[in-house]
């Protein structure tokens, strides 16, 4: 059973390699890609059931026991994120043929798509901090190819910024891992967690912790390191924007959750208090960015930043409600952001522009699209009984119990402004008189993946009584690092 843990990494990796041999046979590649991604989703679902029913699935590659070999750890947190990743990926795989031109698909879109999923899954599943760096590089290399797919001038301009900032953060990442190895003598995260309390060089460890947080904060687009993200995420095709918005920043936030709940827990009063302030500033500046633009794609991209702020808020609070709220909100945000990026991509295609000042009255031609956007705004803002509401209630309850009243006020105001930023698209873009000269375009095939993602987001809210016990189990697990350490070190 332990070999199952590596399948969510291996299946998309092999899928991408296989599809690279048939770049011109689009019909065949499209069918094969759907088969591969549905198969991977089924495998991830089975492993998720196995982990939640029987405990972590741990693979010691080559039969080298921890900490000597490469360890793959499918615990409750990592496998839940892998499952959500594959749900998003499946929706994008079905949306892609209706959004991408044949030319873009032939430039190995599906190969890089599967390499991205492999890298993201590997970053979630690895039990080794150096291999986390390796999987970060795999997903980043795939994203470099995807962001320039098509070769438009604006893509090339934004991709330069995207590549340089990520290369710089990767250089810092490997440097921090080197210092960490030099201090504790291992890169296995469970053994690092054992040794950080035993070494005398606490100053170096604190410096390494700050450096790693900086790296992960860049990748997660936290304040003030988010400046590279919004425009970079909207220049590629909507299906690629959905993958980036739903998955890439979440890998950075997962790394923060894992490292700062397992390894760097010796100065919580310093690190986690800083997290709360950064969370508040991320909410404020992210919402201001969303309100400042008339580009509907940018509105969604800027709304990534306050969402990351909500997640980091729970990590900073670091009690059971706070951590539960962070995990709940993380899953919710992966689904709703993918849905929203695909949705605004479809709206842009239908309207012929992403500038909100240049279209209105779309409700007369695309009523279903309009009402999906309306519901999405409520889900994103956390209006009851939707999934954003459940995550925020947990976060606010955790903040109140920790005495963090200021962040509660910021969170509530940010939620109202997030709702307004989405409703602005609905009111200005869909309301209004019918334009008789408008020529509607077919959006057949684009709405079904959006409906699935949105339905799952809604179910996260109305079905909270079924889902919350699993989230609560993860929060208890994260608050007790010994559980992870024992599971890994005992195989």
C-alpha positions in Angstrom: 0.0 0.0 0.0 2.9 2.4 0.7 3.7 2.5 -3.0 0.4 4.3 -3.7 1.8 7.5 -2.2 3.9 8.2 -5.2 1.2 7.6 -7.9 -0.2 11.2 -7.9 3.3 12.3 -8.8 4.2 9.5 -11.3 0.9 9.3 -13.2 0.9 13.0 -14.4 4.6 12.9 -15.0 4.3 9.8 -17.3 1.2 11.3 -18.9 3.0 14.5 -19.8 5.9 12.5 -21.3 3.5 10.2 -23.3 1.5 13.1 -24.7 4.7 14.9 -25.8 5.1 12.3 -28.6 1.8 13.2 -30.2 1.7 17.1 -30.4 -0.1 17.3 -33.7 -2.8 14.6 -33.1 -5.1 16.9 -31.1 -8.2 14.8 -31.0 -6.2 11.8 -29.7 -4.3 14.0 -27.2 -7.4 15.6 -25.9 -9.1 12.2 -25.2 -6.0 10.7 -23.7 -5.4 13.7 -21.4 -9.0 13.4 -20.1 -8.5 9.7 -19.4 -5.2 10.4 -17.7 -6.5 13.2 -15.4 -9.6 11.3 -14.5 -7.5 8.2 -13.7 -5.2 10.3 -11.5 -8.3 11.9 -9.8 -9.6 8.4 -9.0 -6.2 7.3 -7.6 -6.0 10.5 -5.4 -9.6 9.8 -4.2 -8.7 6.3 -3.2 -5.6 7.3 -1.4 -7.5 10.1 0.4 -10.1 7.5 1.6 -7.2 5.2 2.7 -5.4 8.0 4.6 -8.5 9.2 6.4 -9.6 5.7 7.3 -6.3 4.0 8.2 -3.7 6.7 8.7 -0.8 8.2 6.7 0.6 6.3 3.8 4.4 6.6 3.8 6.7 5.5 1.0 10.4 4.9 1.8 11.9 4.9 -1.7 14.4 2.1 -2.4 13.5 0.6 1.1 15.8 3.2 2.6 14.3 4.0 6.0 13.8 7.6 7.2 15.8 9.7 7.4 18.3 8.2 5.0 16.0 7.7 2.0 13.6 9.9 0.0 10.3 9.9 1.9 6.9 10.5 0.4 4.3 11.3 3.0 0.6 11.2 2.2 -0.9 12.4 5.4 -4.4 14.0 5.9 -3.3 17.5 4.9 -1.1 16.7 1.9 -3.5 14.2 0.3 -6.5 16.5 0.7 -4.6 19.1 -1.2 -3.5 16.6 -3.8 -7.2 15.6 -4.2 -8.3 19.2 -4.6 -5.4 19.8 -7.1 -6.7 17.0 -9.2 -10.3 18.2 -9.1 -9.1 21.6 -10.4 -6.9 20.0 -13.0 -9.7 17.8 -14.2 -12.0 20.8 -14.7 -9.2 22.6 -16.5 -8.5 19.6 -18.8 -12.2 19.6 -19.9 -12.3 23.4 -20.3 -9.0 23.7 -22.3 -10.1 22.4 -25.7 -12.9 25.1 -25.8 -10.6 27.9 -24.7 -7.2 27.3 -26.3 -6.6 27.6 -30.0 -5.3 24.5 -31.9 -2.0 26.3 -32.3 -1.5 26.7 -28.5 -2.6 23.1 -27.8 0.0 21.8 -30.3 2.8 23.7 -28.5 2.8 20.9 -25.9 0.1 22.5 -23.6 -0.9 19.1 -22.2 2.7 18.0 -21.6 3.4 21.1 -19.5 -0.1 20.9 -17.9 0.7 17.4 -16.5 4.2 18.4 -15.5 2.7 21.2 -13.5 0.3 18.8 -11.7 3.2 16.4 -11.0 5.3 19.2 -9.5 2.4 20.6 -7.3 1.5 17.1 -6.1 5.2 16.3 -5.3 5.6 19.6 -3.3 2.5 18.6 -1.2 3.7 14.9 -0.7 7.4 15.2 -0.1 8.7 14.6 3.4 12.1 16.1 2.5 12.7 19.8 2.4 15.3 19.6 -0.3 12.9 17.6 -2.5 10.3 20.3 -1.8 12.7 22.6 -3.5 13.1 20.1 -6.4 9.3 19.9 -6.9 9.0 23.7 -6.7 11.4 23.8 -9.6 9.5 21.2 -11.6 6.2 23.1 -11.3 8.0 26.4 -12.0 9.6 25.1 -15.2 6.2 23.9 -16.4 4.7 27.3 -15.4 7.4 29.2 -17.4 6.4 27.3 -20.5 2.7 27.8 -19.9 2.9 31.5 -19.2 4.4 32.2 -22.6 2.3 29.8 -24.5 1.2 31.6 -27.6 4.1 34.1 -27.5 2.1 37.4 -27.3 4.1 40.5 -26.5 2.3 41.1 -23.2 2.9 37.5 -22.2 6.7 37.8 -22.8 6.8 41.1 -20.8 5.1 39.7 -17.8 6.8 36.4 -18.0 10.2 38.1 -17.6 9.1 39.5 -14.3 7.6 36.2 -13.2 10.7 34.2 -14.1 13.2 36.6 -12.5 11.4 36.8 -9.2 10.9 33.1 -9.0 14.6 32.4 -9.9 15.7 34.7 -7.2 13.4 33.1 -4.6 14.6 29.6 -5.7 18.2 30.7 -5.2 17.3 31.8 -1.7 15.4 28.6 -1.1 18.3 26.3 -1.9 20.7 28.6 0.1 18.4 28.3 3.2 18.2 24.5 2.8 22.0 24.4 2.7 22.3 26.4 5.9 19.6 24.3 7.5 21.4 21.1 6.6 24.7 22.5 7.9 23.0 23.3 11.2 21.0 20.1 11.9 22.7 17.6 9.6 19.5 16.4 7.7 16.9 17.5 5.2 14.2 15.1 6.3 11.5 17.3 7.8 10.6 14.9 10.6 14.2 14.6 11.7 14.8 18.4 11.4 11.8 18.9 13.7 13.5 16.5 16.2 16.8 18.3 16.1 15.9 22.0 16.0 15.3 21.9 19.8 18.6 20.2 20.4 21.1 22.4 18.6 22.8 25.4 20.2 22.7 27.6 17.1 19.3 29.0 17.6 20.3 32.3 16.0 21.1 30.6 12.7 17.9 28.6 12.9 15.8 31.8 13.4 17.6 33.4 10.4 16.9 30.3 8.3 13.3 30.4 9.4 13.0 34.0 8.3 14.7 33.3 5.0 12.4 30.3 4.3 9.3 32.4 5.2 10.5 35.1 2.7 10.8 32.5 0.0 7.4 31.0 0.6 5.8 34.4 1.0 7.1 35.3 -2.5 5.6 32.2 -3.9 2.4 32.7 -2.0 2.1 36.4 -3.0 1.8 37.7 0.5 2.2 41.4 1.4 4.5 43.1 0.4 5.8 40.5 -2.0 2.8 40.2 -4.2 3.6 42.9 -6.8 4.8 40.3 -9.4 1.6 38.2 -9.3 -1.6 39.9 -10.5 -0.6 40.8 -14.1 1.5 37.7 -14.5 -1.5 35.5 -13.8 -3.9 37.2 -16.3 -1.8 37.3 -19.4 -2.0 33.6 -20.3 -5.1 31.8 -21.5 -7.9 31.6 -18.8 -7.4 27.9 -18.3 -3.7 28.6 -17.4 -4.7 31.5 -15.2 -7.1 29.1 -13.4 -4.3 26.6 -12.8 -1.9 29.4 -11.5 -4.5 31.1 -9.3 -5.8 27.9 -7.8 -2.6 26.0 -7.3 0.7 27.9 -7.4 0.2 30.4 -4.6 -1.3 27.5 -2.5 2.0 25.5 -2.8 3.7 28.5 -1.1 1.1 28.7 1.7 1.2 24.9 2.2 5.0 25.2 2.7 4.4 27.9 5.4 1.9 25.7 7.1 4.1 22.6 7.1 7.4 24.3 8.0 6.0 26.6 10.7 3.8 24.0 12.4 6.4 21.3 12.4 9.9 22.8 12.4 10.0 26.4 13.4 7.8 26.3 16.5 10.4 27.4 19.1 9.6 31.1 18.8 5.9 31.2 18.1 5.5 34.5 19.9 7.8 36.2 17.3 6.9 34.4 14.0 3.2 33.9 14.4 2.5 37.4 15.6 4.2 38.6 12.5 2.0 36.3 10.4 -1.1 38.1 11.8 0.2 41.5 10.8 1.2 40.3 7.4 -2.2 38.7 7.0 -4.0 41.9 7.8 -1.9 44.0 5.4 -2.4 41.3 2.6 -6.2 41.6 3.1 -6.1 45.4 2.9 -3.8 45.8 -0.1 -5.3 42.9 -2.0 -8.8 44.3 -1.7 -7.6 47.8 -2.7 -6.0 46.3 -5.8 -9.3 44.6 -6.7 -11.3 47.8 -6.3 -8.8 49.9 -8.2 -9.1 48.2 -11.6 -11.8 47.9 -14.3 -10.2 44.7 -15.7 -12.3 41.8 -14.6 -9.4 39.4 -14.8 -7.3 41.6 -12.6 -10.1 41.9 -10.1 -10.0 38.1 -9.6 -6.2 38.0 -9.6 -6.0 40.7 -6.9 -8.6 38.8 -4.8 -6.0 36.0 -4.5 -4.0 38.2 -2.1 -6.7 38.7 0.7 -7.5 35.0 0.4 -3.9 34.1 1.2 -4.2 36.7 4.0 -7.1 34.8 5.6 -5.2 31.5 5.4 -2.0 33.0 7.0 -4.2 34.6 9.7 -5.2 31.2 11.0 -1.6 30.0 11.0 -0.6 33.1 13.0 -3.4 32.5 15.5 -2.2 28.9 15.8 -5.1 27.4 17.9 -7.4 24.7 16.8 -10.1 27.0 15.4 -7.5 29.1 13.6 -5.8 26.2 11.9 -9.1 24.5 11.1 -10.2 27.8 9.5 -7.0 28.1 7.5 -7.3 24.5 6.1 -11.1 25.0 5.3 -10.4 28.3 3.6 -7.5 26.9 1.7 -9.6 24.1 0.1 -12.4 26.5 -0.5 -10.2 29.1 -2.2 -8.5 26.5 -4.5 -12.0 25.5 -5.9 -13.6 29.0 -6.1 -10.5 30.7 -7.6 -10.3 28.1 -10.4 -14.0 28.6 -11.0 -13.8 32.4 -11.0 -10.8 32.5 -13.4 -12.6 30.1 -15.8 -15.8 32.2 -15.4 -14.2 35.6 -16.1 -12.3 34.0 -19.0 -15.6 32.9 -20.5 -17.1 36.4 -19.8 -14.1 38.0 -21.6 -14.6 35.7 -24.6 -18.3 36.4 -24.7 -18.0 40.2 -24.4 -14.9 40.5 -26.5 -13.1 42.5 -23.8 -12.0 42.3 -20.2 -12.6 46.0 -19.6 -15.7 46.5 -17.5 -16.3 49.9 -19.0 -16.8 48.4 -22.5 -19.7 46.0 -22.0 -23.0 45.7 -20.2 -26.3 44.0 -20.5 -24.8 40.5 -20.9 -27.6 39.1 -18.7 -29.9 39.2 -21.7 -27.7 36.9 -23.7 -25.9 34.8 -21.0 -28.3 34.7 -18.0 -26.8 31.4 -16.6 -23.3 32.9 -16.8 -24.4 36.0 -14.9 -26.1 34.1 -12.1 -23.1 31.8 -11.7 -21.0 35.0 -11.2 -23.5 36.2 -8.6 -23.3 33.0 -6.6 -19.5 32.9 -7.0 -19.3 36.4 -5.4 -21.3 35.2 -2.4 -19.1 32.1 -2.1 -15.9 34.1 -2.3 -17.0 36.7 0.2 -18.1 34.2 2.7 -21.9 34.9 2.8 -23.7 32.1 4.7 -24.2 29.2 4.1 -21.4 29.0 1.6 -17.9 27.6 2.1 -16.1 30.9 2.6 -18.4 31.6 5.5 -17.5 28.3 7.3 -13.8 29.0 7.0 -14.1 32.6 8.1 -16.3 31.7 11.1 -13.6 29.4 12.3 -10.9 32.0 11.7 -12.8 34.7 13.5 -13.6 32.4 16.4 -10.0 31.5 16.7 -9.0 35.2 16.6 -11.5 36.2 19.3 -10.2 33.4 21.6 -6.7 34.6 21.0 -7.6 38.2 21.7 -6.8 39.4 18.2 -9.6 41.9 17.7 -7.9 44.1 15.2 -7.5 41.3 12.6 -11.1 40.4 13.1 -12.2 44.0 12.1 -9.9 43.9 9.1 -11.2 40.5 8.0 -14.8 41.6 8.3 -14.3 44.8 6.3 -12.2 43.0 3.7 -15.0 40.4 3.2 -17.5 43.2 2.4 -15.1 44.8 -0.1 -14.4 41.4 -1.7 -18.1 41.0 -2.2 -18.4 44.5 -3.7 -15.5 43.8 -6.1 -17.3 40.8 -7.6 -20.8 42.4 -7.5 -19.3 45.3 -9.5 -18.7 42.9 -12.4 -22.2 41.6 -12.1 -23.9 45.0 -11.8 -21.9 46.8 -14.5 -21.3 44.0 -16.9 -24.6 42.0 -16.8 -27.2 44.6 -15.8 -28.3 47.2 -18.3 -30.2 47.6 -21.5 -30.1 45.0 -24.2 -27.6 45.9 -26.9 -29.3 45.0 -30.2 -26.0 45.2 -32.2 -24.3 42.6 -29.9 -23.4 39.3 -31.6 -23.5 36.6 -29.0 -20.9 33.8 -29.2 -21.3 30.2 -28.4 -19.9 29.2 -24.9 -20.8 25.5 -25.3 -18.4 23.3 -23.4 -17.1 26.1 -21.2 -19.8 26.2 -18.5 -19.8 22.6 -17.4 -16.4 22.6 -15.7 -17.3 25.9 -14.0 -20.6 24.4 -12.7 -18.8 21.4 -11.2 -16.2 23.6 -9.4 -18.9 26.0 -8.2 -21.1 23.1 -7.0 -18.3 21.6 -5.0 -17.6 25.1 -3.4 -21.2 25.4 -2.5 -21.2 21.8 -1.0 -18.2 22.7 1.1 -20.6 25.2 2.8 -23.9 23.4 3.0 -22.3 20.1 3.6 -19.9 21.4 6.4 -21.2 18.9 8.9 -19.8 16.1 6.8 -16.5 17.8 6.0 -15.6 19.6 9.2 -14.7 16.5 11.3 -11.9 15.7 8.8 -10.7 19.3 8.9 -10.7 19.3 12.7 -8.7 16.1 12.6 -6.0 17.8 10.4 -5.8 20.8 12.8 -5.3 18.5 15.8 -2.6 16.7 13.8 -0.8 19.9 12.9 -0.9 21.2 16.5 0.8 18.0 17.6 4.1 17.7 15.6 5.0 14.5 17.4 2.3 12.7 15.3 4.0 13.5 12.0 7.5 12.8 13.4 6.4 9.4 14.8 4.6 8.4 11.6 7.6 9.2 9.4 10.4 8.0 11.6 8.6 4.7 12.4 7.7 4.1 8.8 
